[in-house]
Amino acid sequence: MNNKIISDDVARKGTPSPSFVKLAMKNMVRKGSQSLSHFGLTALGFLGFILLVAVLGKPHIPQ
């Protein structure tokens, strides 16, 4: 209900709606620990992927 009031005010005043970044940050603050846990899992997954690519792509130099 509250979002409808805000969007009506924005439509009447002719001001642009908040940017995507502002909305994403507002949502992140509202969801708190869930956002942090998802960010942490994403970071760990990315690091794991990079390490996997590094291990599999390591050149084998004969001695």
C-alpha positions as CSV (number, residue, x, y, z in Angstrom):
1,M,0.0,0.0,0.0
2,N,2.8,2.4,0.9
3,N,4.5,1.9,-2.5
4,K,1.4,2.9,-4.3
5,I,1.3,6.2,-2.4
6,I,4.9,6.9,-3.2
7,S,4.5,6.1,-6.9
8,D,1.4,8.3,-7.1
9,D,3.3,11.2,-5.6
10,V,6.2,10.7,-8.0
11,A,3.7,10.6,-11.0
12,R,2.0,13.8,-9.8
13,K,5.2,15.7,-9.2
14,G,6.8,14.6,-12.4
15,T,10.1,13.8,-10.7
16,P,12.0,10.7,-11.8
17,S,11.6,7.5,-9.8
18,P,14.5,6.4,-7.6
19,S,17.4,4.8,-9.5
20,F,17.9,1.1,-9.5
21,V,20.9,1.4,-7.3
22,K,19.0,3.3,-4.6
23,L,16.2,0.7,-4.7
24,A,18.7,-2.2,-4.5
25,M,20.4,-0.6,-1.5
26,K,17.1,0.1,0.2
27,N,16.1,-3.6,-0.3
28,M,19.5,-4.7,1.0
29,V,19.1,-2.7,4.2
30,R,15.6,-4.1,4.7
31,K,16.6,-7.7,4.2
32,G,19.9,-7.4,6.2
33,S,21.4,-10.8,7.1
34,Q,19.8,-12.6,4.1
35,S,21.6,-10.2,1.7
36,L,24.9,-10.6,3.5
37,S,24.6,-14.4,3.5
38,H,23.8,-14.4,-0.3
39,F,26.7,-12.1,-0.9
40,G,29.0,-14.4,1.1
41,L,27.9,-17.5,-0.7
42,T,28.4,-15.8,-4.1
43,A,31.9,-14.6,-3.1
44,L,32.9,-18.1,-1.9
45,G,31.5,-19.7,-5.1
46,F,33.4,-17.2,-7.3
47,L,36.6,-17.8,-5.4
48,G,36.1,-21.6,-5.6
49,F,35.5,-21.3,-9.4
50,I,38.6,-19.2,-9.9
51,L,40.7,-21.7,-7.9
52,L,39.3,-24.6,-9.8
53,V,40.2,-22.9,-13.2
54,A,43.7,-22.1,-11.8
55,V,44.3,-25.7,-10.8
56,L,42.9,-27.3,-14.0
57,G,44.7,-24.8,-16.2
58,K,48.1,-25.1,-14.5
59,P,50.7,-25.9,-17.1
60,H,52.7,-29.1,-16.5
61,I,56.4,-28.4,-17.1
62,P,58.5,-31.5,-17.5
63,Q,61.7,-31.7,-15.5
